[in-house]
Amino acid sequence: MPPHLDEYFLAADVAPEQMDALWAQGWRHFGVYFFRYSRLQNHTVLPLRIRLARYRPSQSQRRILKRNRDLQFKLQPAFVNAQVEALFERHKQRFSQNIPESIYNFVSRRPARIPCRCHSLTLHHQGRLVGISYLDEGAQATSSVYQCFDPAYARRSLGILMILLSIRFSLERGKAFYYPGYAYQEPSEYDYKKRLGALEYFDWKGNWLNYQAGLSVKSQPALTKHTSDRALE
């Protein structure tokens, strides 16, 4: 059983090397609010990262990339505009409980620099914004903050696609790690993160260990974001 942690702090200016150190200790952030917690109700929080030197895309991941070759991908300093806010409004229709009010629940008003360097990875289809992901960049690692997509494109697996493009960007920048965010040790709708490949997990005792598929504790009812007010993106 990992130690029980539930900590937070506020910071508006964090250097790349400091971001690396925070991610390596299980910290995440939404805007200037930094947090880490090891338990949620009866579930164990599982920080994940990909060791990029070992990563190889799976056959299903290659299919997702091929299926979406008609989309236009762009990476630029993180931003929010009217198109992004409209996309967020469409995206949140997927949820029936604990519906977030605003994209600013997750990013700051100056997301490109506060609290750290951040990029917007956008997907367009025939001129229409259909997906956006916010990707932090540290000295040796990158980390996904939040992403949303148009529910009308759900069959394209845009969430996975944006992760794969984030991995590609991280490799091109020579990073050692990519952090896709928290999952749970128990079954949840975040289990897709457990299938990314070359994964390590944080044991909340200072160690990153190779993730083995099926790692679990005593069975608990599946927990989804609809039953919790704590977000994992």
C-alpha positions in Angstrom: 0.0 0.0 0.0 1.5 3.4 -1.0 1.7 6.2 1.6 -1.2 8.5 1.7 -0.4 11.9 0.1 -2.6 14.8 -0.7 -0.6 18.0 -1.2 -0.7 21.2 -3.2 1.0 24.5 -3.7 0.7 27.5 -6.0 3.4 28.7 -8.4 3.4 31.0 -11.4 6.9 30.7 -12.7 8.6 27.2 -12.7 11.9 26.5 -14.5 12.2 23.6 -16.9 14.5 21.7 -14.6 12.1 22.2 -11.7 9.2 20.9 -13.8 11.3 17.7 -14.5 11.9 17.3 -10.7 8.2 17.8 -9.9 6.9 15.3 -12.5 9.4 12.8 -11.2 7.8 13.0 -7.7 4.3 12.6 -9.0 3.3 16.2 -9.2 0.9 17.6 -11.8 -0.7 21.0 -12.3 -3.8 22.8 -13.6 -2.8 26.4 -14.2 -0.8 27.7 -11.2 -2.3 25.0 -8.9 0.1 22.1 -8.4 -1.1 18.9 -6.8 -0.4 15.3 -6.1 -2.5 12.7 -4.3 -2.0 9.0 -4.0 -5.5 7.9 -3.1 -9.0 8.8 -4.4 -11.9 7.2 -2.5 -10.9 3.5 -2.6 -8.6 3.8 -5.6 -4.9 4.1 -5.9 -3.6 6.9 -8.1 -1.0 5.7 -10.6 1.4 8.3 -12.1 2.6 7.1 -15.4 5.5 8.0 -17.8 6.9 6.7 -21.0 10.6 6.1 -21.2 11.0 7.3 -24.7 14.2 5.4 -25.6 12.2 2.2 -25.2 9.0 3.3 -27.0 7.9 1.7 -30.2 4.4 2.4 -31.6 2.1 -0.6 -31.5 0.1 -1.9 -34.5 -3.1 -0.3 -33.2 -1.3 3.0 -32.7 0.0 3.0 -36.2 -3.5 2.4 -37.4 -4.7 5.5 -35.6 -2.0 7.6 -37.1 -2.9 6.2 -40.6 -6.6 6.7 -40.1 -6.1 10.4 -39.3 -3.7 11.4 -42.1 -6.3 13.8 -43.5 -6.1 16.0 -40.3 -3.9 19.0 -40.1 -1.5 19.0 -37.1 0.1 22.1 -35.7 2.3 22.9 -32.7 2.5 26.4 -31.4 2.8 28.3 -28.1 -0.1 27.4 -25.9 -3.2 29.6 -26.4 -6.9 29.9 -25.8 -9.2 31.6 -28.3 -12.9 31.6 -29.2 -12.5 28.4 -31.3 -10.9 26.6 -28.4 -13.6 27.7 -26.0 -16.3 26.5 -28.5 -14.5 23.2 -28.8 -14.3 22.9 -25.0 -18.1 23.5 -24.9 -18.7 20.6 -27.3 -16.2 18.4 -25.5 -17.8 18.8 -22.1 -21.1 17.5 -23.5 -19.6 14.0 -23.1 -20.0 14.4 -19.3 -23.1 14.1 -17.2 -21.6 14.9 -13.8 -18.9 17.3 -12.4 -18.9 19.2 -15.7 -16.1 21.7 -15.8 -17.1 25.3 -16.3 -14.2 26.5 -18.4 -11.0 25.6 -20.1 -9.4 27.9 -17.6 -10.1 25.2 -14.9 -7.0 23.5 -16.5 -4.8 26.2 -18.0 -3.8 29.7 -17.0 -4.8 32.9 -18.7 -1.3 33.0 -20.2 -0.8 29.3 -20.8 2.3 29.5 -23.0 4.4 30.8 -20.1 2.5 30.5 -16.8 3.5 28.5 -14.9 6.0 27.0 -17.4 6.6 26.6 -21.1 3.6 25.0 -22.7 2.6 24.2 -26.3 -0.8 23.8 -28.0 -1.1 20.8 -30.3 -4.1 21.4 -32.6 -5.9 19.2 -35.0 -8.0 20.6 -37.8 -10.3 18.9 -40.3 -11.3 20.9 -43.3 -10.6 24.1 -41.5 -12.5 23.1 -38.3 -10.7 22.8 -35.0 -11.5 19.2 -33.8 -8.8 18.7 -31.1 -6.4 20.5 -28.9 -3.8 19.3 -26.3 -1.8 21.3 -23.9 1.8 19.9 -23.6 4.3 21.2 -21.0 8.0 21.1 -21.9 10.7 20.7 -19.3 14.4 20.2 -19.7 14.3 16.4 -20.1 10.6 15.6 -20.2 7.2 16.7 -21.5 3.8 16.3 -19.8 0.3 16.4 -21.1 -1.8 18.9 -19.0 -5.2 18.6 -20.6 -6.8 17.8 -24.0 -10.2 18.0 -25.5 -11.8 17.0 -28.8 -15.0 17.2 -30.8 -17.3 14.3 -29.8 -18.4 14.1 -33.4 -14.9 12.7 -34.2 -14.9 10.2 -31.3 -14.4 7.2 -33.6 -11.1 8.6 -34.8 -9.6 8.1 -31.3 -8.4 11.7 -31.3 -7.3 11.5 -27.6 -4.9 8.7 -28.4 -3.8 10.5 -31.6 -2.8 13.6 -29.6 -0.8 11.5 -27.2 1.0 9.8 -30.1 1.8 13.2 -31.7 3.0 14.4 -28.3 5.3 11.4 -28.1 6.6 12.2 -31.6 7.3 15.8 -30.6 9.0 14.7 -27.4 11.3 12.3 -29.4 12.1 15.0 -31.9 13.1 17.3 -29.0 15.4 14.6 -27.6 13.4 14.2 -24.3 13.9 11.3 -22.0 10.3 11.0 -20.7 6.7 11.8 -21.6 4.1 12.0 -18.8 0.6 11.2 -20.0 -1.0 12.0 -16.6 -2.5 9.9 -13.8 -4.4 6.7 -14.1 -5.7 4.3 -11.5 -4.3 1.0 -10.4 -7.9 -0.2 -10.5 -10.0 -0.3 -13.7 -11.2 3.1 -14.9 -11.8 5.0 -18.2 -8.2 6.1 -18.0 -7.0 2.5 -18.7 -6.1 3.5 -22.2 -3.0 5.2 -20.8 -1.8 1.8 -19.5 -1.6 0.5 -23.0 0.7 3.1 -24.4 3.9 1.1 -24.2 7.3 1.5 -22.6 5.5 2.6 -19.4 6.8 3.2 -15.9 4.8 4.0 -12.8 5.6 5.9 -9.6 5.2 3.9 -6.4 4.8 7.1 -4.2 7.9 6.0 -2.4 10.4 7.8 -4.7 10.7 4.9 -7.3 9.7 4.6 -10.9 9.2 0.9 -11.8 8.4 -0.8 -15.1 4.7 -1.1 -15.5 3.4 -4.6 -16.0 0.0 -5.0 -17.6 -2.6 -6.2 -15.1 -0.9 -4.5 -12.1 -3.7 -4.2 -9.6 -4.7 -4.3 -6.0 -7.8 -5.8 -4.4 -10.7 -5.4 -6.8 -12.7 -2.2 -6.5 -15.7 -0.9 -8.5 -14.6 0.9 -11.6 -14.1 4.6 -11.0 -14.6 7.2 -13.7 -14.4 11.0 -13.8 -18.2 11.0 -13.6 -18.0 9.8 -10.0 -15.3 12.2 -8.9 -14.5 15.9 -8.7 -10.8 15.2 -9.0 -9.6 15.4 -12.6 -6.8 13.2 -13.9 -6.0 14.6 -17.4 
